[in-house]
Amino acid sequence: MNIYIWIFIGIIVVLAVSLVIVGMRNRQLETPFEERLNEYISRGEEVTLEEIELSQPITERILVPIIHKIGELTEKFTPQKAIEQVEIQLELAGNPPGIEPTIFWASRFIAAIGIGGLLLFVFSLGSMDWSWGRKLLMTGIFSIIGYFMPQLLLQSKINTRQDMIRKSMPDALDLLTICVQAGLGFDAAMSRVAEKWEDALADEFSRCLREIRLGNVRRVALRNMADRIGITEMSSFVAAIIQSEQLGVSMSKVLGIQSEQMRTRRRQIAEEKAQQAPVKMLFPMALLIFPSIMIILLGPAGLQLKDSALAGMFGG
């Protein structure tokens, strides 16, 4: 029985390591075909595509295709609505490198099976007096936690990215206002902001400009950008820009008003978090800090009382 458990754990470890390697890959601007073709040209010697393929790391030749196959198999049993929801969440997270909807769903099942298999392995080797029903219950609970862990990590990534964009929006709108007042068009001002900073907001501005250059209407590209970011501040900013174009309002005045509103909103969010801090500090203080202080303050007094005559009155 232990041999089968070892084999099962080995398979899970290999899949988990493969998934981590796929997730840590850097995003490639070129397709694999273009990359291999450029390498073939740059070598200057006659080599076959098979030799170039064999020169790739083992992770690209074996592990990555395995993970993609698992993802494709998972996609067959996953509702289309759930896959579309994951695509939206990945857009909100900024499309993390190497993560696709199929790979994301595969990671959830691999994490659940991996944690469950690891607990079964530990229970089989340990000397715990638990019944197998209790062991299976604990395994099921931690497997469910492992299943939802990738979702929690993705949501954390979304929240972090949205906070970064929310903090950088007032400064970006200030630069947009200055550029528009200096005589630049709105698209040129967005391009200047994208060149000035290197953050998530600048990346979204660059992507919006690329959509406009490819023939998309500006208001549609701006709405797509607001949908990819998913915060109310960006939605109100896009709505104000579209209304200013339709009504003929001065763009610089609209940008100035929006910048002031964003700055006020950022200050309100900071004040809200400051008011929440005492409540959040209450639980660690009550559970960790206060007991330690009580032990430090009352510990010596308790030792003295133990050795005094007063302890005999209480049967000490």
Phi and psi in degrees as a GROMACS rama.xvg file:
@    title "Ramachandran Plot"
@    xaxis  label "Phi"
@    yaxis  label "Psi"
@TYPE xy
-65.1511  -30.7919  ASN-2
-64.941  -43.7394  ILE-3
-65.2992  -35.9462  TYR-4
-65.7542  -42.0183  ILE-5
-61.5279  -42.4162  TRP-6
-63.3033  -43.1103  ILE-7
-62.8725  -44.2838  PHE-8
-65.2769  -39.2101  ILE-9
-61.3914  -42.2184  GLY-10
-63.5509  -42.714  ILE-11
-64.5041  -41.9493  ILE-12
-62.9485  -42.2216  VAL-13
-62.5049  -43.3868  VAL-14
-65.6709  -40.2265  LEU-15
-65.398  -43.6603  ALA-16
-63.4005  -40.5932  VAL-17
-62.0703  -41.3665  SER-18
-65.4344  -39.7925  LEU-19
-64.1329  -40.6477  VAL-20
-64.3678  -41.625  ILE-21
-63.9618  -40.5432  VAL-22
-69.986  -25.5942  GLY-23
-89.7867  -1.91641  MET-24
-67.0193  142.923  ARG-25
-74.9424  146.328  ASN-26
-69.5255  129.229  ARG-27
-97.4572  131.786  GLN-28
-76.5691  -25.3893  LEU-29
-101.887  152.685  GLU-30
-73.7314  158.661  THR-31
-56.5039  -35.8796  PRO-32
-65.5873  -45.0527  PHE-33
-64.7891  -38.6037  GLU-34
-63.9804  -44.1136  GLU-35
-68.3524  -35.2001  ARG-36
-67.1995  -41.9959  LEU-37
-64.6407  -37.8282  ASN-38
-65.7847  -37.3221  GLU-39
-63.4105  -39.0507  TYR-40
-73.5348  -40.4241  ILE-41
-70.7585  -23.4566  SER-42
-68.0184  -34.1691  ARG-43
72.7807  10.9683  GLY-44
-131.181  158.871  GLU-45
-78.8359  109.563  GLU-46
-132.599  151.184  VAL-47
-87.0389  158.794  THR-48
-64.0524  -27.0288  LEU-49
-65.6496  -39.5916  GLU-50
-66.8375  -39.3381  GLU-51
-65.3135  -38.9869  ILE-52
-62.8147  -41.8306  GLU-53
-70.9014  -20.6976  LEU-54
-78.3844  -11.3936  SER-55
-69.7741  153.059  GLN-56
-60.3373  156.588  PRO-57
-65.5071  -27.1335  ILE-58
-65.3974  -35.9308  THR-59
-78.7667  -27.2423  GLU-60
-89.3074  -29.9154  ARG-61
-122.001  -54.77  ILE-62
-69.1378  -44.7764  LEU-63
-62.5522  -45.7079  VAL-64
-60.7534  -33.8868  PRO-65
-63.7885  -44.7159  ILE-66
-63.5619  -39.315  ILE-67
-65.1615  -37.7709  HIS-68
-64.7506  -41.0924  LYS-69
-63.2052  -40.7241  ILE-70
-63.2361  -40.6025  GLY-71
-66.2876  -36.9788  GLU-72
-66.8026  -38.37  LEU-73
-66.68  -35.1953  THR-74
-62.9438  -29.5332  GLU-75
-67.478  -28.1296  LYS-76
-103.326  6.45026  PHE-77
-106.768  133.361  THR-78
-60.1482  146.461  PRO-79
-63.1216  -33.9884  GLN-80
-64.2856  -38.1655  LYS-81
-66.5225  -38.3213  ALA-82
-65.9703  -41.5909  ILE-83
-64.2868  -36.7377  GLU-84
-65.1517  -38.9316  GLN-85
-66.336  -38.2742  VAL-86
-60.0074  -41.3778  GLU-87
-65.0098  -42.6575  ILE-88
-65.9821  -36.457  GLN-89
-66.7795  -35.2399  LEU-90
-64.0578  -42.6506  GLU-91
-65.3266  -29.926  LEU-92
-83.4281  -0.635234  ALA-93
86.6043  19.3245  GLY-94
53.3342  73.6288  ASN-95
-55.4858  144.303  PRO-96
-60.6844  134.157  PRO-97
77.2549  3.88339  GLY-98
-109.158  122.719  ILE-99
-120.904  164.067  GLU-100
-56.1906  -41.1491  PRO-101
-66.3167  -42.1275  THR-102
-66.494  -35.5324  ILE-103
-64.2237  -45.457  PHE-104
-66.4128  -36.8317  TRP-105
-63.0318  -37.992  ALA-106
-64.3983  -34.2132  SER-107
-66.2847  -44.1983  ARG-108
-70.4068  -38.1993  PHE-109
-65.1813  -40.7676  ILE-110
-64.1083  -42.1776  ALA-111
-64.9851  -47.5207  ALA-112
-67.6707  -37.7772  ILE-113
-64.8047  -45.6291  GLY-114
-66.9415  -40.9085  ILE-115
-63.4439  -42.97  GLY-116
-65.2099  -37.0546  GLY-117
-65.9601  -40.4352  LEU-118
-67.3661  -40.2465  LEU-119
-61.8551  -38.2383  LEU-120
-64.2463  -43.3863  PHE-121
-65.9837  -41.4157  VAL-122
-65.9134  -33.0656  PHE-123
-72.68  -28.3043  SER-124
-92.9833  -25.0791  LEU-125
-76.9256  170.634  GLY-126
-109.53  34.2602  SER-127
-75.6525  144.967  MET-128
-90.1518  16.3847  ASP-129
-72.0273  151.045  TRP-130
-77.0161  160.485  SER-131
-66.9653  -25.3167  TRP-132
-65.5312  -42.4091  GLY-133
-68.429  -38.5962  ARG-134
-63.2877  -42.7315  LYS-135
-66.6344  -33.4397  LEU-136
-64.8632  -46.0547  LEU-137
-63.8711  -38.9633  MET-138
-62.4894  -42.3185  THR-139
-64.7031  -39.9787  GLY-140
-63.4518  -47.3987  ILE-141
-71.8695  -27.5082  PHE-142
-66.5903  -39.233  SER-143
-64.821  -39.4636  ILE-144
-62.1427  -42.681  ILE-145
-64.4713  -32.7565  GLY-146
-66.1862  -38.5311  TYR-147
-89.8713  -6.65223  PHE-148
-62.8259  -46.0917  MET-149
-59.266  -35.0031  PRO-150
-65.2216  -40.57  GLN-151
-65.868  -39.7938  LEU-152
-65.1696  -39.6532  LEU-153
-66.0537  -40.9265  LEU-154
-65.0691  -37.1183  GLN-155
-63.2426  -39.7544  SER-156
-63.3203  -40.219  LYS-157
-63.7777  -46.9949  ILE-158
-62.7459  -40.5482  ASN-159
-63.8891  -44.0826  THR-160
-65.32  -41.5821  ARG-161
-65.829  -37.2912  GLN-162
-64.8026  -40.711  ASP-163
-62.9571  -42.9991  MET-164
-66.5134  -40.7053  ILE-165
-62.8716  -36.5172  ARG-166
-74.0166  -32.8971  LYS-167
-89.0868  -9.32061  SER-168
-65.3259  -43.85  MET-169
-59.4029  -43.6415  PRO-170
-66.0884  -39.0649  ASP-171
-65.1821  -39.4783  ALA-172
-69.6419  -32.2309  LEU-173
-61.0663  -44.453  ASP-174
-66.875  -38.4693  LEU-175
-59.8811  -43.0154  LEU-176
-63.1691  -43.8118  THR-177
-63.5701  -42.3111  ILE-178
-65.6234  -41.0698  CYS-179
-67.9163  -40.2756  VAL-180
-65.8633  -26.9218  GLN-181
-78.1555  -6.59257  ALA-182
113.015  -1.79251  GLY-183
-78.5704  153.816  LEU-184
-76.1349  170.51  GLY-185
-65.3185  -41.0004  PHE-186
-64.641  -42.2389  ASP-187
-65.4343  -35.6476  ALA-188
-67.1576  -41.2106  ALA-189
-62.84  -38.8482  MET-190
-63.7705  -38.0427  SER-191
-65.9413  -39.6146  ARG-192
-64.9682  -40.8319  VAL-193
-64.2147  -32.381  ALA-194
-78.1099  -27.9914  GLU-195
-75.2157  -41.7441  LYS-196
-113.991  160.802  TRP-197
-128.328  80.2661  GLU-198
-145.758  -174.156  ASP-199
-65.1706  -37.3335  ALA-200
-66.6493  -41.2605  LEU-201
-63.2269  -37.8385  ALA-202
-63.8634  -39.3409  ASP-203
-68.5735  -37.8966  GLU-204
-61.8582  -42.6885  PHE-205
-63.2111  -41.647  SER-206
-66.3982  -39.6335  ARG-207
-62.688  -41.4454  CYS-208
-65.6858  -37.5194  LEU-209
-63.5615  -39.3528  ARG-210
-63.9044  -39.4564  GLU-211
-66.3566  -40.9806  ILE-212
-68.2134  -25.9291  ARG-213
-82.4972  1.92336  LEU-214
110.431  0.775961  GLY-215
-76.767  148.288  ASN-216
-68.9452  145.004  VAL-217
-60.723  -44.7571  ARG-218
-64.7998  -34.5823  ARG-219
-68.8249  -41.4843  VAL-220
-64.4711  -38.9876  ALA-221
-67.0218  -40.0292  LEU-222
-66.7162  -37.0095  ARG-223
-62.7646  -39.6328  ASN-224
-63.1854  -42.0744  MET-225
-63.8937  -37.4703  ALA-226
-67.8213  -36.3293  ASP-227
-70.0848  -27.3912  ARG-228
-88.2507  -47.137  ILE-229
77.7111  31.4851  GLY-230
-121.21  152.003  ILE-231
-67.7746  -31.645  THR-232
-61.8823  -44.4209  GLU-233
-69.1331  -37.0334  MET-234
-63.4537  -42.4019  SER-235
-67.7161  -36.1003  SER-236
-64.1089  -44.9702  PHE-237
-65.2252  -40.6176  VAL-238
-63.2745  -38.918  ALA-239
-67.0267  -39.7959  ALA-240
-65.5557  -42.7789  ILE-241
-65.2331  -40.7577  ILE-242
-66.7358  -37.0151  GLN-243
-65.6028  -35.9959  SER-244
-69.0688  -40.0064  GLU-245
-73.3407  -34.8983  GLN-246
-95.3271  -8.72986  LEU-247
77.7693  24.4382  GLY-248
-77.2612  151.575  VAL-249
-60.8789  127.186  SER-250
-67.005  -36.9888  MET-251
-65.9294  -38.8175  SER-252
-66.2348  -41.2386  LYS-253
-63.5224  -43.0565  VAL-254
-65.3238  -38.1941  LEU-255
-63.9874  -43.1991  GLY-256
-64.423  -42.99  ILE-257
-63.9876  -38.9722  GLN-258
-63.2307  -42.5098  SER-259
-65.6633  -40.2133  GLU-260
-65.341  -40.4821  GLN-261
-63.7785  -39.1758  MET-262
-67.6851  -39.1876  ARG-263
-65.0357  -41.1501  THR-264
-64.1934  -40.0461  ARG-265
-64.9152  -38.3395  ARG-266
-67.7513  -38.2971  ARG-267
-65.4149  -39.4732  GLN-268
-64.8861  -39.7139  ILE-269
-64.3314  -40.9032  ALA-270
-66.3257  -38.1116  GLU-271
-63.6393  -42.8346  GLU-272
-66.6038  -34.4252  LYS-273
-66.5057  -35.7823  ALA-274
-72.6588  -26.9971  GLN-275
-79.8139  -16.882  GLN-276
-60.8628  -46.0786  ALA-277
-59.5815  -37.2705  PRO-278
-67.1454  -41.4402  VAL-279
-68.8592  -29.7407  LYS-280
-77.7997  -15.5111  MET-281
-65.237  -42.4067  LEU-282
-67.7407  -48.537  PHE-283
-65.1055  -31.8483  PRO-284
-67.3136  -43.3532  MET-285
-70.8292  -32.7213  ALA-286
-93.5708  -26.4449  LEU-287
-120.217  -47.9749  LEU-288
-79.094  -49.6346  ILE-289
-61.5459  -44.6776  PHE-290
-59.5302  -38.0729  PRO-291
-65.443  -41.352  SER-292
-65.0422  -39.5575  ILE-293
-64.4604  -39.1529  MET-294
-65.8509  -41.176  ILE-295
-67.6373  -39.7124  ILE-296
-80.2695  -42.7384  LEU-297
-95.8219  -10.9931  LEU-298
-61.1753  -52.7286  GLY-299
-60.9687  -39.415  PRO-300
-63.9508  -39.3477  ALA-301
-64.6931  -38.2427  GLY-302
-66.3232  -38.501  LEU-303
-67.4782  -40.2817  GLN-304
-65.2646  -30.7525  LEU-305
-65.9948  -36.5408  LYS-306
-90.7666  -1.75733  ASP-307
-90.4947  173.814  SER-308
-71.6404  -18.9811  ALA-309
-66.7279  -26.5437  LEU-310
-67.6826  -27.3809  ALA-311
-70.0265  -23.3595  GLY-312
-68.9944  -24.1178  MET-313
-106.193  16.0391  PHE-314
79.2247  19.6283  GLY-315
